[in-house]
């Protein structure tokens, strides 16, 4: 076939000749790996690709240049279509599959020629070879059917595969969320290896990793600050209807987030608009009157496809295994994506989630010595007038500009408004013999506003004859919190075995108020250096400025803690190295600084110096079946110092107030094992085991040295879930199941209420089993049944910290849900 210039080709054929590039990543599709022979040596050889998401015509030109291949296409077949981003080492057939996944574009490979056509245009440009629609794995997980993914950016903003990231990472894909009926962030993190959850109340989860609380929750890479428990209460209950997948990077992640605990970074990645029509309607019904509907629609909004939109709505109403407890939740998400030109894409969206919960503030009590009172799982010690109502609204935008030299610039911003109005109670031990229970009641109204901004440029550069990658950027986040309310202790006796509630007290006053502001600004640089074909070095640094101020009043009088805190130009360093042992295995080592400002005050009413420390990790990663199966093993050590320790009130100013010293040091050590992806055609697996031992290495109380830190977080946790599509005539059926197991957790101490005596609150080790089965009734209809806690295990998912208050919470008894989905 002759090749005239691009603008003079006949309508059915246009060609683009381009030249080559350099090395990185690994390809994706198990389906292609099992069904396609290698067509030519040029297709089997891995090449380094770096192609941004852009108009299909521009992406095909760049693909031809980097792959040194001839590309033929009809402009009408790609008009208005947009490619997926592509970054890493791929063979050409895997690269084009990933780049075209879900775009409605098909391709044919023959020798060194690539022919593109519309998926529905079966007669165009047939060259007599096998034609395959793109089905590779990129960062989008929707419609892949996989439990693993391609590139992710949570760890460094570099588009890296799990194998190329020198830390422990997990991606919970859209397919796995659907298979396990995950509707909330808490559901997702229950299934995520290395993450544990404690709860101070039914609506108050705290997420832990490697023994430390997770304080930064990101959405599309922009963080929300969860460092204060009030902000955490308001921003930890995201509904999963609007998300494509959730990325979790364990260990210290200060390079991308600045200040925080060395626990984990959680990044929820939103669904994006598609250029082709798609509609999904889902309805569910389950135990305790649990009903839910979802509608998800996406399409191009103009004829050319340069403007695309997506809308997701969800509504859920459910009861509970606890008496009188119920909740409602509604979700709206709208996003538009516009190609301003071939090089520039602008995204804007809005989401809202509101929830009304009839539930208490706390949980159930234990005996004075910490032993179980064997209350019914249905026990509810609150009153019918209690509530916990939340509303979260977020507006976000993103501008992406793609330079001609494979560099790109991304500017992102988000603004969130969160409101929480609650009136609730916690059982409180009382009475002359410390054997009765009253109610500690609080009414609070909170407002939390957070802004997050991030801008960076990234791209390849050449040095010493090799191609490397660079990210340079800056970020800012600020928070304003306002709260007011009234706490009271009621001496009204509560019969915990036959609870009946109490009359609603007058809670109209607002003696307590708080205003809290914080700002974190930073600049960062990350580079991935290709030392050799097998050795890659990732280096980074981040410089931060931090300001914090809080004013708390009681009846109009400021408390002693109403003081500002400031940190200027704090440097966080990061280093990681990855060495490829062979085609499937790599070993890695990484180091990260730890930095977390503190708001506690010392004896002279000055803020404590920041918590600092070091995070080390060493591991091996495996990537099989062209990246469709990923496995890893890691060992880690985290040293954290300057932790706040309470002083005797007589040492504080004024005497009798609360103050601290920076005296605590803890060390977290452990191992993590994980495997995710496709074991064989139709067989998906996600599994992980974590052991983390966190102990005091220094403390003002010498007796604590060597003891476990936070004993109510499990040290050993195993999580696994698998599905298998039956073969042959039974291939409409998919069966699956999961297991969760953890070791014993406890809290112990000494109670001085009447006389000194010891207590121990304990939940022994336990295991839970879940089952799933689904049936594909037609091309458009799927029916799924999920059964959780199959053997109806009775256990506490979270235990109280002491015997004074009732905060232990039972886990859900056996429950089931049926889901029917229709897709266009």
N, C-alpha and C positions, 0 to 999 in steps of 0.2 A: 504494500500500500504506500503510495507516495505521500509525502508529508509537506504540504504547503504551509504558509505561515498560519498562526492560530486564528487570525481574524478572517481568513479567506477560505477556511475549510467548508465543505458542503454541510448541510444541516445535520446529517446523520453521523458525521465523523469529524472530530477535532483532536489534534494531537499536541501534547506538551512534552518537550524534551528537557530534561534537567540533569544535574550532576550529583555527585555523592557527598556523604557527610562522615560521621565517626561513631564510637561505641557506647552502650549502657543497658538497661533493664532486662526484661525477659517476657516472652509472649504468652498469650493467654488461653486460647480456646481448646478445651479437651475434646469437644465435638469435632473440631477441625483436625486435631491431632490424630483422632481415631479414624477419620473418614477420608483424609486427603493424602495422596502420595506427594512427595516432593517433586515439583514440576521441573525445576532446573537448579543448578548449583547457586545461581544468583538469588533464587528465592529461599533457599535453605540457609544461606549465610546470614548471620545476625548483623544488623546495621544500627547505628545510633540514630534515633529519630527524636526530633523536638519540634512538634507542630501544634500550634495553638488551636483552640476551637474557633472556627471562622467560617466564612462562606465556603460552600463546597468547592466552587471553582478555584478559589485561592488555595484551599487546602490540597487539592489534587495537584496543582502546580508545584506546591512546596514538596509534596510527597514524591513527585517525579524527579525533582532536583536532588533530594536527599537520597533516594533509592537508585538514582541513575537509571531510571526506567522510562520507557515510552508510555504515555498515558493517553488513551483515546476516550472521548465522551461527546455526547450530544448536549449542548448547553441547555436545551429544554428539559432534559432529564435531571439536571442538578439545580435548576433555577429555584431560588427560595429555600434551598436545603442548607443545612449547617453540619459541619463535621464535629466529631468528638475530638477532644484534645488527645495528643499522643506524645509520650515522653519516655524514652528508654531504649534498650536493646531488643530489637524484634527482627525476626525474619520478615521479608516483605509481605508474604501472605498473611502472617499473623498481624502485622502492622496495619494493613489495609482493612482487615477484619475488625480490628479494634476501632479504627478511625470511622468506619461506616456503621458500627453497631447501632441498630434502632433508628437509622436515618431514612429507611425506605429505599436505599440505593443498593444495587447488586453489582457484582464485578466478576470478571473472567481473567484468569492469569494464563498466559501462554508464552513460554520462554521469557524474554525480557520486555514483554508488552502487557500492559494492564488496560482492560476495556471496562468502562463504567456504563451502566444503564439503570433506568428506573426499574424497581423490583417488579412492577406490574407490566413492563414492556417486554414481553417474552420474545418478541420477534426481532428486536433491535440488536444489531451488531453481534450476531451469533458467530462465533469463530470455530465451533466444533469441539470446544473443550468443556470440561465440567464448570458450571457456574454456581457459585456459592454466595449467599447473602452473608454480610459481615456479622459474626457472632462472637467476636473476641471480647475479652474483659478489659474495660477501662475503669475509671473511677466511679462511673455510674453503675449501680447494681440492679436497678429495676429491669425486669424482663430477662435477666441472664439466667435465672434459676440456680444461681451458684451461692455457696457459703463463703466465698472469698472474692477479692476484687483486685484491680490493678493498682494504678498509682494513687497515692494519698499524700497530703501535704501537712498534716497536723504537727509532725515532729519538727519540721525545719522550713516549710514553705517550698522546699524542693519537691518536685513530683517524683516520688520514689515508690517502688514496690515495697511490700513487707520485707522481702529479702534484703533490699538495699538500705533499709532503715536500721541503724545500729542501736535500737532499743526494742523492747517487747511491745508489739502492737497487735491489736485485734480490730477487725471490722465486722460489725453485725449488719449483714446485708438485708435488703428489702425482702428477699425470699425467706430468710430465716425469721425475720419479724413476722411475716405472714404465717409461716409454718407453726410457730410457737404462740401465735395469737398475742403478740406483744403490742399493747396499746399505749403504754406510757414509757417514759424514760426509766422509771423504776423497773418495769418489766424487762427492758433491754439489759440493764446493768445486773439484774439477778442472773442473767444467762451469760454475762461476760466474764471470762477467766480473769482472775486477779482482782476483782472488785467485790467488796462486801458492803452490806447495807445495815445500818442501825437506824432505829426510829425512836424519837422522843414523843411521838404521838402518831395517830393514824395518818395524818397528812404531813408529817415532818421527817422525811428521810434524810440521812447523811450518808454519803458515799465514801468508802475508804479503799485505798490501795496501798499495799506494802506497809500497812499500819498507820497511815496518815490520811486525814480527811481531804477529799477532793474539793478545792476551793475555786477553781476556774472552769466554768462550763462554756464552751464555745458553740456558736451557730455559724456555719460557713466560715469558720476561722476567726470570727470576731468574738471576744470573750465577754461573759457576764461575771461579775465579782460575787462569789459566794463565801468570802472569807468571814463574814459576820453571820451568825445563825439566823438573824431576822431576814436578811437578804436571801439566805439559803431556803428558808421556809417559803418564800414567795416565788422562787425561780427554779424549783427542782421538779416540777410536775408536768413537763412538756408532753403533749400528745403526739404520738408517732405517725398520725395520718399524713402529715405534711413533709415527712422526711424520707429520703432515699436510703440512707444508711447512717450508721453511727461509728465513728472512728475513736479508738481509745489507745493512747500511748502511755504506757506505765513508766513510773520513775519521774525524776525531775524534768520539767519542761520549761524552765525559766527562759530559755532562748526565745520562745515565741510568746510568752505570757508575762515576762517580768517576774514580779513577786508571786510567791505561792509556796504551798507545801510540796515536798518531793513525792507526790502520790501518783497523779495521773492527769492527763489532759483528755477531756471528753469533747469531741467535736461532732455536733449533729449537722448533717449535710442535707439541705433542703432538696425536694424534688424541683426539677427545672421544666420549663415548657418544652414541648416537642413540636416539630415542624409538620408532623402528620397527625391526623385525628386519633384520639384515644379517649375512651370513656369507660370508667369502671364504677359500678354501683354495688355496694356490699351491705348486707344485712346480717345481724348476729342476734342470737337469743341464747341465754344460759342460766345457770343456777342463780338463785336469789333475785329473780326478776331483772336480770342483766340484759338490757336491750341496747343495740347500737346500730346506727346506719352511717354509711360514708358514701360520698359522691366525689369522684375525681375526674375532671375533664380538661383536656389540653388539645390545642390545635394552633395552626397558623392563623393570624388575624387579618392578613391581607393576601392578595393573590400571589405576590412574589415570595411570601414566606419570610420576609425580613422582619416582620413583627409577629411575635408568638406570645401566647398567653396560657395560663393554667389556673384553675380554680379547684380548691379542695374544701369540702365541708364535712363535718362530722357531728353527730349528736349521740350522747350516751346517757342512759338512765338506769340506775342499778340500786338494788338493795344490798344487804350484807348478811353474813352469817351471825353478826351481832344484832341483838334486838334494837329496834328503833333507828338504826343507822341506814342512811341512804345518801345518794349523791346524783347530781346531774352535771354534765359537761357538754359544752358546745365549742366547736372549732371552725374558724374560717381562715382561709389562706388564698391570697391572690397574688400572682406574679406575672409580669410582662418582661419580655426580652426583645430588644430592638437592635438590629444591625444598622447603625447610623451610616456606615459605609463598609467596604470589604475589610477594613482594618479595625473598626471600632464597634464595640457592642456595649449597650447600656441596659442594665437590669434594675427594675424597681419592683418592690413588693410590700405587702402588708399582711400581718397575721394577727389573729385575736383568739384567745382562749379564755373562757370563763367557766367557773365551776361553783356550784352551790352544794355544800356538804352539811348534812345533819349529823354531826359527830362531836365527840368530846375532844378535849385538849390532850388528855393523857391516856392511860391504859388501865391495867389491873394491878392490884397490890400483891405482895407476898407476905408470909408470916414474919414476925419480928426477927427470927433467926435466919431469914432468907429462904426458908423452905417453901415449896409450892402449896398454895391453899386449895388446889384442885377445883377452882371455879369452872363453871360451864364455859365452853368456848363462845356461847351466845351471850355471855354476861356483858351488860353495858351499864356502867356505874354513873353515867352522866344523866342529863335530863333532856326532855324532848325539845326544849327551847334553845339548846345549844347549836351553834353554827360555825362554819369555817368557809367563808366565801372569798374567792379569788378572781381577779381579772388581770390578764396580761395582754398587752398590745405592743407590737413591734413594727416599725417601718424600717426598711433597709434599701440600700442601693449599691450598685457596683458598676464601675466603668472599666472596661478592658480595652487597651489599645495595643495592637500588634505591629511592631516595627518590621521593616523589610529584612532584617538580619537575624530573624528568629528570636529576637528579644521582645519582651512585652512589659507593659505597665498595668498594674491593677490598683484601683482606688476603691475602697469599700467603706461604708458607713452604716451604722444602725442606731436607732433610738428606741428604747423600750420604756413602757410605763407599766408598773405593777401595783395593784392595790390588794390589800388583804384586810378583811373585816372579820373579826372572830370574837365569839363569846363562848368560853369553854371552861371545863373544870378538870382538875386532877385529884384523885383520891389522896387524902392526907391523913397520916396516922395521928391520933389524938386520944384524949381520955386520961383519967388518973392512972390507969394501969398500962397505958400505951397500947390498948387492945381494941380501940374503936377507930372509926374512920369518919372524917368530915370531908369538906370540899374546899380546895384551894381554887378560887374562881378568878378569871381575868377577862376583861373586855378590852380589846386593843384594835386600833385602826392604824394601818401602816400604808405609806406611799413610798415607792422605790422607783427612782428614775435613773436609768443608766444610758450613757452614750459611749459608743465605741467607734474608733476610726483607725484605718490602717491603709498605708500606701507603700507599694514597693515596685521595683523593677527587677526583672530576672531574665537571664539568657546565657548562652554559651560564650566562652572566650578562649583564645588560643594562647598557649604558653609552652615553650620548650618542645614545640612540635606536637602537642597533645591538646585535646579539647576538654575544657573544664566548664563548670557552671557557677553562677554567682547570683546571690540575692542581696539587695540593699533596700532597706525600708525604714519606716518610722511608724509609730502607733501611739494612740492616746485613748485612755478610757477614763470616764469620770462618773461618779455616783453621788446622788443626793437622796438621802433617806429622811423621812419624817414619820414620827410615831407619837401616838398619844393613847392613854388608857388608864385603867384602874384595876389593880389586883386587890382581892380581899380574901380573908380566911373565914369560912363559916363553920361554926361549932355544931351545925345541924348534923345529927347522927345519921349515917348511911348504913343500911343493912346490905352488906356486900353479897349475901347469899340470896336475898330477895329484894333487889334494888327497885325503887319506885320513883326515883327522882325527887327533886325538892322544888319549892316555889321559886320563881324567878326573882332575884333580888334587884334592887335599884342600882343600876350600874351606869348612871348618866354622867357622873363626874369624870374629870380627866386630870387627876393630880400628877400623873407621870407624863412627861414629854421628852422626846429626844430628836435631835437633828444631827445627822452625820453626813459628812462630805469626804470624798477622797478623789484624788487624781493620780494617775500613773501615766507618765510619758516616757517613751523610750525610742531609741534608734538601734538598728541591728544590722549585722552583716553576716551572711552565711555563704560558704563556698564549698563546692564538692570538687576535689582535685583528683584527676585521673593520673595517679602516679605511674601505674602500669595498666595493662589490660585487665589484670586480676586484682589490683590493689587500688582502692578508693579511700580518700581521706576527706572527712567533713569537719570543717573548722568554723567556729562562729563566736561572735561576741555581741553583747547587748548592754547599752548604757541607759540607766533608768533614773528618773526624778520622781519622787513620791511625796505627796502631801495628804495629810489626814487630819480631820478636825471633828470633834464630837462635843455636843453640849446636851447634857441630861439634867432635867430639872424635876424636883418634887415639890408640889405646891408653889411653883414659881421660883424656887431657890436652886441655883446651879449646884451640882455635885462636884466633888473634888476631881472627878475624872474628866471634867470639861476642859481639856487642854489639847493643843495641836501637836502634831508629830510630823517631822519632815526628814527625808533622806535625799541627798543630792549626789548625782553622778555615781551611782553604784554600778559596777561592772560585773556582768555575769558571763562566764566563759563556758564554751562547749567544744568538745573534741570527740570524734568518732572515727574508727577505721574499719573497713570491711575488706576481707580478702576472700576471693573465690577459690575454693579448693578444687572444684571441678565444675562441670556443667550444671550440677544440681545443688551444690552445697557451698555455703560461705560461713566464715567465722568472723566475729566482730567484737570490738571493745569500745566502750564509750565512757566519757566523764562529763559531768555537769556540775556547776556551782549551784548552791541553794541560797536563796535570799527571801526573807519574809519579814517585813516590818511588823512591830508589835504595838498594840494600843494600851497595854497594861502600864501602870505607873510604879516607880520604885518608891522607897521610903521618903525621898525628898520631892516627890510629885513630879519627877521627870520620866519621860517615856523610856521604857527599856530599849536597849539596842536591839537591832534586828536579829532574828534567828538566822543563822548561817550554817553551812555544811557542805558536804560533798556527796555526789551520787556516782557510784561505779557500777558498770554492768559488763559482763562477758558472756558471749553466747554463740550458738551455731544455728543457722537457718537452712532449711531445705525447700526447694521449689521444684515441683514435679508436674508432669503432663502439661508442659508449656505454661506453667503458672497457675493451673486450675486447682492445685493442691499445695498448700503451704504448711510447713511444720517448723517449730522452733524449740530450743531449750536454752535457758539463761540462768545465770547466777548473778546476784546483785548484793551490794552493800550500800547503805545510806547512813551517814553520820550527820546528826543534827545537834547543834549546841545553842546555848543562850535561851533555852525554853523557860518560860515564866514559871516561877514557883512562889506560892503564897507565903508571905511572912506573917509572924505573929502581929495581930492588930496593935499591940502596944508599941511596935517599932515604927508604925506608920504616922504620917502627918495629915490630919490631926490624929491623935491617939484614938484607936477604936475603929478607924476606917480600914479600907482594904488596900493592900499594896503588895508588891512582888519583887523578886530579884531574878536576874538572868543567870540561873545556876544549873539548870537541867541540861543533861546530854543524853540522847538516846541513839541506839544503833539498830537498824533494821537489816536483817540478812535473810536470804532465802533463795528459792529456785522457782522457776516457772517453766512448765511444759505445755505446748499447745499444738493443735493440728486443726486446720480448717480447709474445706474445699471438697472436691470431687474425688472419691476413691475409685469409682468405676462408673460407667454410664448409668445414670439414674440414681446413684448412691452418693448422698451428701452427708458430711460429718463436720460438726464443730465441737471440739472438746479441749479441756484444759485442766491442769492441776497446778495449784499454787501452795507453796509453803513459805510463810513469812514469820520470822521470830523477831520481835521488837522488844529490846530490853534497855533498862537504864544503865548507862555507863558512868554517869556522874549525877549526884543529886545532893541537895542540902540535907536531906535525910539519908544518911549513909546506909541505913537498912534497906533502902530501895535499890541500891546498886546491884545489878545482876538479876533483878526481878523483871517480870514481864510488864510491858507498858500497854495499857488499854486491853485488858483481858476479856472484854466483852466483844472483841473482834476475833473471828476464828483464824487460827494459824494455818490450818490445812483445809483446803476447799477443792473439791472436784466437781466439774460441771461438764456435761456432755449431752448432745442432742444429735440425732441422725434420722434421715429419711431415705426410703428406698422405693423407687417406682417399679412395680411388678412388671415382669417381662411378658411378651407374647400377647395373647388375647386378654390378659388382665392388666394391660398397660394403662388403662384409665385409672387404676388404683395406685395410690401412694400410701405407704404405712411408715410410721415413725415413732420415736420415743426418746425420752431423756431421763437423766439421772442427776440429782444434786446431792452432795454429801459434804458435811463439815464436821470438825472436831468439837469437843466440849468448849463452851464459853462460860464465863462466870464473872461476878463482881463480889469482892469481899471487903470487909472493913470492921470498924468498931463503932457501936452506937452508944452515945452518952446521954440519951434522952432521960432515962430514969436512973439506971445504973450501967456501968460499963459492961457490955457483952458483945461478942463477935457475931457477925452474920456472913452468910455466903449464899448468893443468888446464883443459880446454875441452870443451864440447859445442856444436857448431855449430848454427845454426838448423835447425829441422825442422818437419814437418807430419805429422799423423796423420789418418786417415779411418776413421770408424765407419759401420756400416750397421744398419738395423733394419727388420724387416717383421713385421706381426702379422695374424692371421686370426681373425675372430669366428665360431667354429664354430656357435654357437647364442646364444640370449639369455643363457645362463649361462656359457658356456665361451669362453675366448680363448687363443690360442696365439701366442707371440711368439719371434722369433729375433733375437738381438743378436750382431753380429760387430764386435770391436774391433781396431784397428790392422790394417785390411784388407790393406794392402800390406806388412805384417810389417817395419816400420821398426825398425832396430837403433839404439838411442839410450840415453843415460843420462838418467833422469828427475831425478837429483840427483848432484852431483859433490862430491868431497872438498874440504876447505879447504886441505889441504897434502899433501905426499908421504910424511909419516911414517906415516900410518895409512890403512888401506883402508876408505873410507866411500862410494865411488861406487856407485850402484845403477842397474842396467839397468831400463828400462821394460818392461812386459809385451810379449812377442811377440804375434803374431796369436792371438786366442782367440775362442771362440764359446760362447753359452749359449742353451738353449731353455727357455722358461718356459710352463707351462700353469696357468691360473687358472680356478677355478670360483667363481661368486658367486651368492648367493641374493638 
